[in-house]
Amino acid sequence: MTTISNDPPQVAHDGRSWPRPLVAEMWTSLAISVIWVTVLLDALFGPDIRTTSAGGDSSVVPSAIVIAILAFFTTWVVAKHGFRHERAN
C-alpha cells in the first residue's frame, strides 16, 4: 500500500518581493520630486537676487529662476543614471 505525501512546505516570505530595478526607479523618482519641490518652495518663500549698478539702475530676479536652471540639469543627470537599464548580452 502506498500513500501520497503532502505538498512541500511553503517557504516563509521574507518581505523582499520588489525587484531591484523597481526599487531603484522609486528612489530616482523620489529624488527628482524632492528637487522640484525645493524649486517650488524657493519660488514661494525664497529671496530675490537684487543688483544695483553705479549709475543707479537696479534689477530684481527671483532666485527660483537660477535654481530651476540648475534643477533641470540635475534632473537630467539623476534620471539618466537612475532610470538606466543594463543590457543583458
C-alpha positions as CSV (number, residue, x, y, z in Angstrom):
1,M,0.0,0.0,0.0
2,T,1.3,3.4,-0.9
3,T,0.5,6.8,0.4
4,I,0.5,10.2,-1.3
5,S,2.7,12.8,0.5
6,N,1.6,16.3,1.1
7,D,2.8,19.3,-0.9
8,P,6.3,20.5,0.1
9,P,6.3,23.1,2.9
10,Q,6.0,26.7,1.8
11,V,8.9,28.9,2.4
12,A,8.2,31.9,4.7
13,H,8.1,35.2,2.8
14,D,10.9,37.5,4.0
15,G,9.3,40.7,2.7
16,R,11.6,41.4,-0.2
17,S,9.2,41.0,-3.1
18,W,10.1,44.0,-5.1
19,P,12.6,43.5,-7.9
20,R,15.8,45.6,-7.6
21,P,15.2,47.8,-10.7
22,L,11.8,48.8,-9.4
23,V,13.3,50.0,-6.1
24,A,16.0,52.0,-7.9
25,E,13.3,53.7,-10.1
26,M,11.3,54.5,-7.0
27,W,14.3,56.2,-5.3
28,T,15.1,58.1,-8.5
29,S,11.6,59.4,-8.8
30,L,11.6,60.4,-5.2
31,A,14.9,62.3,-5.7
32,I,13.6,64.2,-8.7
33,S,10.4,65.0,-6.9
34,V,12.3,66.5,-4.0
35,I,14.4,68.5,-6.4
36,W,11.3,70.2,-7.9
37,V,9.6,70.6,-4.6
38,T,12.7,72.5,-3.5
39,V,12.4,74.8,-6.5
40,L,8.7,75.4,-5.7
41,L,9.4,76.3,-2.1
42,D,12.2,78.6,-3.2
43,A,9.8,80.3,-5.7
44,L,7.2,80.8,-2.9
45,F,9.4,81.7,0.0
46,G,12.9,82.4,-1.3
47,P,14.6,85.7,-1.6
48,D,15.2,87.7,-4.8
49,I,18.5,88.5,-6.4
50,R,18.8,92.3,-6.3
51,T,21.6,94.1,-8.2
52,T,22.3,97.8,-8.3
53,S,24.7,99.5,-10.7
54,A,26.8,102.6,-10.0
55,G,24.5,104.6,-12.2
56,G,21.5,103.9,-10.0
57,D,19.9,101.2,-12.2
58,S,18.6,98.2,-10.3
59,S,17.2,94.9,-11.2
60,V,15.4,92.1,-9.4
61,V,15.4,88.5,-10.4
62,P,13.7,85.7,-8.5
63,S,16.3,83.2,-7.2
64,A,14.0,80.4,-8.3
65,I,15.0,81.1,-11.9
66,V,18.6,80.3,-11.2
67,I,17.7,77.3,-9.0
68,A,15.2,76.0,-11.7
69,I,18.0,76.0,-14.3
70,L,20.3,74.1,-12.0
71,A,17.5,71.7,-11.1
72,F,16.8,71.0,-14.8
73,F,20.4,69.8,-15.3
74,T,20.4,67.9,-12.0
75,T,17.1,66.1,-13.0
76,W,18.7,65.2,-16.3
77,V,21.7,63.6,-14.6
78,V,19.7,61.8,-11.9
79,A,17.2,60.5,-14.5
80,K,20.0,59.3,-16.8
81,H,21.7,57.3,-14.1
82,G,18.6,56.2,-12.1
83,F,16.4,55.0,-14.9
84,R,19.1,53.3,-17.0
85,H,18.7,49.6,-17.6
86,E,21.7,47.3,-18.0
87,R,21.5,45.3,-21.2
88,A,21.9,41.5,-20.8
89,N,24.1,40.2,-23.7
